[in-house]
Amino acid sequence: MGTDAELPALPAPTLRIKAYEPYGTGVFLIRPDGCVGWAGVTGAGLTAYSGPDGGS
């Protein structure tokens, strides 16, 4: 949200939206249930998190 950070290629849709005040700016992975599953200033670590073991 509110960032031009480079994102890894993931098998999921990506959206760029303006910053949302409660969350601020950054890269967020929103789970299908609507909760934030991952967040960071950049996309670093997102590929590992989105893998089958959740980055463990």
PyMOL Python script that loads the backbone (N, CA, C, O; Angstrom):
from pymol import cmd

cmd.read_pdbstr("""\
ATOM      1  N   MET A   1       0.833  -1.171   0.000  1.00  0.00           N
ATOM      2  CA  MET A   1       0.000   0.000   0.000  1.00  0.00           C
ATOM      3  C   MET A   1       0.876   1.232   0.000  1.00  0.00           C
ATOM      4  O   MET A   1       1.765   1.373   0.840  1.00  0.00           O
ATOM      5  N   GLY A   2       0.632   2.101  -0.918  1.00  0.00           N
ATOM      6  CA  GLY A   2       1.351   3.364  -0.963  1.00  0.00           C
ATOM      7  C   GLY A   2       2.831   3.226  -1.210  1.00  0.00           C
ATOM      8  O   GLY A   2       3.604   4.086  -0.788  1.00  0.00           O
ATOM      9  N   THR A   3       3.255   2.161  -1.887  1.00  0.00           N
ATOM     10  CA  THR A   3       4.671   1.958  -2.158  1.00  0.00           C
ATOM     11  C   THR A   3       4.869   1.463  -3.585  1.00  0.00           C
ATOM     12  O   THR A   3       3.971   0.871  -4.183  1.00  0.00           O
ATOM     13  N   ASP A   4       6.056   1.715  -4.116  1.00  0.00           N
ATOM     14  CA  ASP A   4       6.420   1.213  -5.443  1.00  0.00           C
ATOM     15  C   ASP A   4       7.411   0.058  -5.319  1.00  0.00           C
ATOM     16  O   ASP A   4       8.118  -0.253  -6.278  1.00  0.00           O
ATOM     17  N   ALA A   5       7.469  -0.580  -4.149  1.00  0.00           N
ATOM     18  CA  ALA A   5       8.409  -1.677  -3.921  1.00  0.00           C
ATOM     19  C   ALA A   5       8.231  -2.756  -4.971  1.00  0.00           C
ATOM     20  O   ALA A   5       7.114  -3.058  -5.392  1.00  0.00           O
ATOM     21  N   GLU A   6       9.352  -3.333  -5.387  1.00  0.00           N
ATOM     22  CA  GLU A   6       9.303  -4.425  -6.352  1.00  0.00           C
ATOM     23  C   GLU A   6       8.740  -5.662  -5.667  1.00  0.00           C
ATOM     24  O   GLU A   6       9.095  -5.957  -4.526  1.00  0.00           O
ATOM     25  N   LEU A   7       7.870  -6.381  -6.352  1.00  0.00           N
ATOM     26  CA  LEU A   7       7.239  -7.563  -5.789  1.00  0.00           C
ATOM     27  C   LEU A   7       7.705  -8.812  -6.520  1.00  0.00           C
ATOM     28  O   LEU A   7       7.917  -8.780  -7.732  1.00  0.00           O
ATOM     29  N   PRO A   8       7.867  -9.922  -5.787  1.00  0.00           N
ATOM     30  CA  PRO A   8       8.216 -11.174  -6.460  1.00  0.00           C
ATOM     31  C   PRO A   8       7.035 -11.687  -7.270  1.00  0.00           C
ATOM     32  O   PRO A   8       5.887 -11.330  -7.005  1.00  0.00           O
ATOM     33  N   ALA A   9       7.322 -12.523  -8.252  1.00  0.00           N
ATOM     34  CA  ALA A   9       6.251 -13.138  -9.039  1.00  0.00           C
ATOM     35  C   ALA A   9       5.612 -14.226  -8.186  1.00  0.00           C
ATOM     36  O   ALA A   9       6.280 -15.176  -7.779  1.00  0.00           O
ATOM     37  N   LEU A  10       4.330 -14.087  -7.921  1.00  0.00           N
ATOM     38  CA  LEU A  10       3.592 -15.058  -7.113  1.00  0.00           C
ATOM     39  C   LEU A  10       2.369 -15.528  -7.888  1.00  0.00           C
ATOM     40  O   LEU A  10       1.845 -14.797  -8.728  1.00  0.00           O
ATOM     41  N   PRO A  11       1.914 -16.748  -7.606  1.00  0.00           N
ATOM     42  CA  PRO A  11       0.711 -17.246  -8.280  1.00  0.00           C
ATOM     43  C   PRO A  11      -0.565 -16.709  -7.624  1.00  0.00           C
ATOM     44  O   PRO A  11      -1.476 -17.469  -7.293  1.00  0.00           O
ATOM     45  N   ALA A  12      -0.611 -15.408  -7.447  1.00  0.00           N
ATOM     46  CA  ALA A  12      -1.768 -14.766  -6.822  1.00  0.00           C
ATOM     47  C   ALA A  12      -1.899 -13.363  -7.390  1.00  0.00           C
ATOM     48  O   ALA A  12      -0.902 -12.780  -7.816  1.00  0.00           O
ATOM     49  N   PRO A  13      -3.096 -12.812  -7.405  1.00  0.00           N
ATOM     50  CA  PRO A  13      -3.266 -11.450  -7.912  1.00  0.00           C
ATOM     51  C   PRO A  13      -2.561 -10.432  -7.008  1.00  0.00           C
ATOM     52  O   PRO A  13      -2.498 -10.608  -5.791  1.00  0.00           O
ATOM     53  N   THR A  14      -2.042  -9.380  -7.613  1.00  0.00           N
ATOM     54  CA  THR A  14      -1.435  -8.297  -6.840  1.00  0.00           C
ATOM     55  C   THR A  14      -2.148  -6.992  -7.166  1.00  0.00           C
ATOM     56  O   THR A  14      -2.551  -6.749  -8.304  1.00  0.00           O
ATOM     57  N   LEU A  15      -2.289  -6.178  -6.163  1.00  0.00           N
ATOM     58  CA  LEU A  15      -2.933  -4.871  -6.316  1.00  0.00           C
ATOM     59  C   LEU A  15      -2.049  -3.813  -5.696  1.00  0.00           C
ATOM     60  O   LEU A  15      -1.405  -4.047  -4.673  1.00  0.00           O
ATOM     61  N   ARG A  16      -2.020  -2.665  -6.309  1.00  0.00           N
ATOM     62  CA  ARG A  16      -1.325  -1.510  -5.727  1.00  0.00           C
ATOM     63  C   ARG A  16      -2.400  -0.491  -5.380  1.00  0.00           C
ATOM     64  O   ARG A  16      -3.130  -0.015  -6.250  1.00  0.00           O
ATOM     65  N   ILE A  17      -2.483  -0.169  -4.107  1.00  0.00           N
ATOM     66  CA  ILE A  17      -3.481   0.788  -3.646  1.00  0.00           C
ATOM     67  C   ILE A  17      -2.796   1.876  -2.834  1.00  0.00           C
ATOM     68  O   ILE A  17      -1.656   1.710  -2.400  1.00  0.00           O
ATOM     69  N   LYS A  18      -3.492   2.987  -2.631  1.00  0.00           N
ATOM     70  CA  LYS A  18      -2.909   4.057  -1.828  1.00  0.00           C
ATOM     71  C   LYS A  18      -2.831   3.608  -0.373  1.00  0.00           C
ATOM     72  O   LYS A  18      -3.513   2.668   0.036  1.00  0.00           O
ATOM     73  N   ALA A  19      -2.000   4.286   0.396  1.00  0.00           N
ATOM     74  CA  ALA A  19      -1.808   3.929   1.801  1.00  0.00           C
ATOM     75  C   ALA A  19      -3.122   4.018   2.563  1.00  0.00           C
ATOM     76  O   ALA A  19      -3.944   4.903   2.324  1.00  0.00           O
ATOM     77  N   TYR A  20      -3.295   3.092   3.475  1.00  0.00           N
ATOM     78  CA  TYR A  20      -4.472   3.042   4.342  1.00  0.00           C
ATOM     79  C   TYR A  20      -3.970   3.414   5.736  1.00  0.00           C
ATOM     80  O   TYR A  20      -3.148   2.696   6.306  1.00  0.00           O
ATOM     81  N   GLU A  21      -4.447   4.511   6.285  1.00  0.00           N
ATOM     82  CA  GLU A  21      -3.881   5.097   7.507  1.00  0.00           C
ATOM     83  C   GLU A  21      -3.615   4.106   8.644  1.00  0.00           C
ATOM     84  O   GLU A  21      -2.538   4.168   9.238  1.00  0.00           O
ATOM     85  N   PRO A  22      -4.535   3.197   8.979  1.00  0.00           N
ATOM     86  CA  PRO A  22      -4.239   2.286  10.093  1.00  0.00           C
ATOM     87  C   PRO A  22      -3.013   1.395   9.853  1.00  0.00           C
ATOM     88  O   PRO A  22      -2.340   0.999  10.806  1.00  0.00           O
ATOM     89  N   TYR A  23      -2.723   1.081   8.594  1.00  0.00           N
ATOM     90  CA  TYR A  23      -1.601   0.204   8.278  1.00  0.00           C
ATOM     91  C   TYR A  23      -0.369   0.963   7.800  1.00  0.00           C
ATOM     92  O   TYR A  23       0.747   0.474   7.974  1.00  0.00           O
ATOM     93  N   GLY A  24      -0.531   2.124   7.212  1.00  0.00           N
ATOM     94  CA  GLY A  24       0.608   2.851   6.656  1.00  0.00           C
ATOM     95  C   GLY A  24       0.991   2.313   5.298  1.00  0.00           C
ATOM     96  O   GLY A  24       0.161   1.735   4.596  1.00  0.00           O
ATOM     97  N   THR A  25       2.248   2.499   4.922  1.00  0.00           N
ATOM     98  CA  THR A  25       2.712   2.029   3.620  1.00  0.00           C
ATOM     99  C   THR A  25       3.491   0.730   3.787  1.00  0.00           C
ATOM    100  O   THR A  25       3.981   0.424   4.874  1.00  0.00           O
ATOM    101  N   GLY A  26       3.600  -0.026   2.709  1.00  0.00           N
ATOM    102  CA  GLY A  26       4.371  -1.262   2.727  1.00  0.00           C
ATOM    103  C   GLY A  26       3.760  -2.303   1.814  1.00  0.00           C
ATOM    104  O   GLY A  26       2.861  -2.022   1.021  1.00  0.00           O
ATOM    105  N   VAL A  27       4.278  -3.521   1.950  1.00  0.00           N
ATOM    106  CA  VAL A  27       3.832  -4.662   1.160  1.00  0.00           C
ATOM    107  C   VAL A  27       3.078  -5.585   2.113  1.00  0.00           C
ATOM    108  O   VAL A  27       3.601  -5.962   3.161  1.00  0.00           O
ATOM    109  N   PHE A  28       1.862  -5.944   1.753  1.00  0.00           N
ATOM    110  CA  PHE A  28       1.021  -6.764   2.613  1.00  0.00           C
ATOM    111  C   PHE A  28       0.482  -7.950   1.837  1.00  0.00           C
ATOM    112  O   PHE A  28       0.077  -7.806   0.683  1.00  0.00           O
ATOM    113  N   LEU A  29       0.473  -9.121   2.457  1.00  0.00           N
ATOM    114  CA  LEU A  29      -0.170 -10.296   1.890  1.00  0.00           C
ATOM    115  C   LEU A  29      -1.474 -10.477   2.661  1.00  0.00           C
ATOM    116  O   LEU A  29      -1.467 -10.732   3.865  1.00  0.00           O
ATOM    117  N   ILE A  30      -2.571 -10.345   1.962  1.00  0.00           N
ATOM    118  CA  ILE A  30      -3.882 -10.476   2.586  1.00  0.00           C
ATOM    119  C   ILE A  30      -4.405 -11.891   2.333  1.00  0.00           C
ATOM    120  O   ILE A  30      -4.524 -12.321   1.186  1.00  0.00           O
ATOM    121  N   ARG A  31      -4.710 -12.596   3.397  1.00  0.00           N
ATOM    122  CA  ARG A  31      -5.212 -13.960   3.284  1.00  0.00           C
ATOM    123  C   ARG A  31      -6.634 -13.950   2.724  1.00  0.00           C
ATOM    124  O   ARG A  31      -7.296 -12.913   2.737  1.00  0.00           O
ATOM    125  N   PRO A  32      -7.109 -15.100   2.230  1.00  0.00           N
ATOM    126  CA  PRO A  32      -8.477 -15.169   1.697  1.00  0.00           C
ATOM    127  C   PRO A  32      -9.554 -14.773   2.725  1.00  0.00           C
ATOM    128  O   PRO A  32     -10.641 -14.338   2.343  1.00  0.00           O
ATOM    129  N   ASP A  33      -9.254 -14.921   4.022  1.00  0.00           N
ATOM    130  CA  ASP A  33     -10.237 -14.537   5.037  1.00  0.00           C
ATOM    131  C   ASP A  33     -10.198 -13.046   5.355  1.00  0.00           C
ATOM    132  O   ASP A  33     -10.949 -12.574   6.208  1.00  0.00           O
ATOM    133  N   GLY A  34      -9.318 -12.296   4.667  1.00  0.00           N
ATOM    134  CA  GLY A  34      -9.252 -10.850   4.834  1.00  0.00           C
ATOM    135  C   GLY A  34      -8.249 -10.375   5.862  1.00  0.00           C
ATOM    136  O   GLY A  34      -8.056  -9.169   6.013  1.00  0.00           O
ATOM    137  N   CYS A  35      -7.605 -11.285   6.574  1.00  0.00           N
ATOM    138  CA  CYS A  35      -6.602 -10.902   7.570  1.00  0.00           C
ATOM    139  C   CYS A  35      -5.238 -10.700   6.920  1.00  0.00           C
ATOM    140  O   CYS A  35      -4.952 -11.286   5.877  1.00  0.00           O
ATOM    141  N   VAL A  36      -4.401  -9.873   7.533  1.00  0.00           N
ATOM    142  CA  VAL A  36      -3.040  -9.683   7.039  1.00  0.00           C
ATOM    143  C   VAL A  36      -2.239 -10.925   7.416  1.00  0.00           C
ATOM    144  O   VAL A  36      -2.137 -11.272   8.593  1.00  0.00           O
ATOM    145  N   GLY A  37      -1.670 -11.593   6.411  1.00  0.00           N
ATOM    146  CA  GLY A  37      -0.880 -12.786   6.654  1.00  0.00           C
ATOM    147  C   GLY A  37       0.597 -12.489   6.728  1.00  0.00           C
ATOM    148  O   GLY A  37       1.338 -13.238   7.366  1.00  0.00           O
ATOM    149  N   TRP A  38       1.053 -11.422   6.097  1.00  0.00           N
ATOM    150  CA  TRP A  38       2.466 -11.058   6.054  1.00  0.00           C
ATOM    151  C   TRP A  38       2.546  -9.575   5.754  1.00  0.00           C
ATOM    152  O   TRP A  38       1.698  -9.043   5.038  1.00  0.00           O
ATOM    153  N   ALA A  39       3.556  -8.896   6.293  1.00  0.00           N
ATOM    154  CA  ALA A  39       3.748  -7.475   6.005  1.00  0.00           C
ATOM    155  C   ALA A  39       5.228  -7.144   6.070  1.00  0.00           C
ATOM    156  O   ALA A  39       5.970  -7.737   6.854  1.00  0.00           O
ATOM    157  N   GLY A  40       5.657  -6.197   5.246  1.00  0.00           N
ATOM    158  CA  GLY A  40       7.036  -5.746   5.249  1.00  0.00           C
ATOM    159  C   GLY A  40       7.171  -4.431   4.510  1.00  0.00           C
ATOM    160  O   GLY A  40       6.251  -3.995   3.819  1.00  0.00           O
ATOM    161  N   VAL A  41       8.333  -3.800   4.663  1.00  0.00           N
ATOM    162  CA  VAL A  41       8.600  -2.542   3.974  1.00  0.00           C
ATOM    163  C   VAL A  41       8.871  -2.805   2.495  1.00  0.00           C
ATOM    164  O   VAL A  41       8.546  -1.980   1.641  1.00  0.00           O
ATOM    165  N   THR A  42       9.475  -3.971   2.197  1.00  0.00           N
ATOM    166  CA  THR A  42       9.719  -4.392   0.820  1.00  0.00           C
ATOM    167  C   THR A  42       9.134  -5.789   0.645  1.00  0.00           C
ATOM    168  O   THR A  42       8.558  -6.350   1.576  1.00  0.00           O
ATOM    169  N   GLY A  43       9.285  -6.339  -0.544  1.00  0.00           N
ATOM    170  CA  GLY A  43       8.799  -7.691  -0.803  1.00  0.00           C
ATOM    171  C   GLY A  43       9.759  -8.780  -0.368  1.00  0.00           C
ATOM    172  O   GLY A  43       9.471  -9.961  -0.562  1.00  0.00           O
ATOM    173  N   ALA A  44      10.914  -8.412   0.227  1.00  0.00           N
ATOM    174  CA  ALA A  44      11.898  -9.404   0.668  1.00  0.00           C
ATOM    175  C   ALA A  44      11.258 -10.337   1.689  1.00  0.00           C
ATOM    176  O   ALA A  44      10.651  -9.875   2.655  1.00  0.00           O
ATOM    177  N   GLY A  45      11.385 -11.619   1.488  1.00  0.00           N
ATOM    178  CA  GLY A  45      10.831 -12.610   2.395  1.00  0.00           C
ATOM    179  C   GLY A  45       9.443 -13.083   2.024  1.00  0.00           C
ATOM    180  O   GLY A  45       8.971 -14.089   2.552  1.00  0.00           O
ATOM    181  N   LEU A  46       8.782 -12.377   1.126  1.00  0.00           N
ATOM    182  CA  LEU A  46       7.424 -12.742   0.765  1.00  0.00           C
ATOM    183  C   LEU A  46       7.364 -14.081   0.022  1.00  0.00           C
ATOM    184  O   LEU A  46       6.448 -14.870   0.253  1.00  0.00           O
ATOM    185  N   THR A  47       8.314 -14.342  -0.851  1.00  0.00           N
ATOM    186  CA  THR A  47       8.321 -15.599  -1.598  1.00  0.00           C
ATOM    187  C   THR A  47       8.448 -16.782  -0.641  1.00  0.00           C
ATOM    188  O   THR A  47       7.729 -17.771  -0.778  1.00  0.00           O
ATOM    189  N   ALA A  48       9.353 -16.683   0.319  1.00  0.00           N
ATOM    190  CA  ALA A  48       9.534 -17.773   1.291  1.00  0.00           C
ATOM    191  C   ALA A  48       8.267 -17.953   2.118  1.00  0.00           C
ATOM    192  O   ALA A  48       7.839 -19.084   2.345  1.00  0.00           O
ATOM    193  N   TYR A  49       7.667 -16.873   2.566  1.00  0.00           N
ATOM    194  CA  TYR A  49       6.448 -16.957   3.380  1.00  0.00           C
ATOM    195  C   TYR A  49       5.312 -17.620   2.615  1.00  0.00           C
ATOM    196  O   TYR A  49       4.545 -18.397   3.183  1.00  0.00           O
ATOM    197  N   SER A  50       5.204 -17.313   1.330  1.00  0.00           N
ATOM    198  CA  SER A  50       4.070 -17.819   0.552  1.00  0.00           C
ATOM    199  C   SER A  50       4.261 -19.260   0.097  1.00  0.00           C
ATOM    200  O   SER A  50       3.370 -19.832  -0.532  1.00  0.00           O
ATOM    201  N   GLY A  51       5.420 -19.857   0.408  1.00  0.00           N
ATOM    202  CA  GLY A  51       5.671 -21.241   0.032  1.00  0.00           C
ATOM    203  C   GLY A  51       4.884 -22.209   0.892  1.00  0.00           C
ATOM    204  O   GLY A  51       4.198 -21.793   1.826  1.00  0.00           O
ATOM    205  N   PRO A  52       4.973 -23.502   0.588  1.00  0.00           N
ATOM    206  CA  PRO A  52       4.171 -24.507   1.284  1.00  0.00           C
ATOM    207  C   PRO A  52       4.470 -24.629   2.779  1.00  0.00           C
ATOM    208  O   PRO A  52       3.605 -25.063   3.541  1.00  0.00           O
ATOM    209  N   ASP A  53       5.692 -24.249   3.218  1.00  0.00           N
ATOM    210  CA  ASP A  53       6.012 -24.360   4.637  1.00  0.00           C
ATOM    211  C   ASP A  53       5.929 -23.022   5.368  1.00  0.00           C
ATOM    212  O   ASP A  53       6.307 -22.935   6.537  1.00  0.00           O
ATOM    213  N   GLY A  54       5.447 -21.992   4.706  1.00  0.00           N
ATOM    214  CA  GLY A  54       5.274 -20.689   5.347  1.00  0.00           C
ATOM    215  C   GLY A  54       6.554 -20.015   5.755  1.00  0.00           C
ATOM    216  O   GLY A  54       6.557 -19.194   6.673  1.00  0.00           O
ATOM    217  N   GLY A  55       7.661 -20.346   5.084  1.00  0.00           N
ATOM    218  CA  GLY A  55       8.947 -19.715   5.383  1.00  0.00           C
ATOM    219  C   GLY A  55       9.678 -20.325   6.545  1.00  0.00           C
ATOM    220  O   GLY A  55      10.683 -19.768   6.988  1.00  0.00           O
ATOM    221  N   SER A  56       9.217 -21.455   7.063  1.00  0.00           N
ATOM    222  CA  SER A  56       9.885 -22.114   8.200  1.00  0.00           C
ATOM    223  C   SER A  56      11.136 -22.810   7.763  1.00  0.00           C
ATOM    224  O   SER A  56      11.825 -23.416   8.584  1.00  0.00           O
TER     225      SER A  56
END
""", "prot")
cmd.dss("prot")
cmd.show_as("cartoon", "prot")
cmd.util.cbc("prot")
cmd.orient("prot")
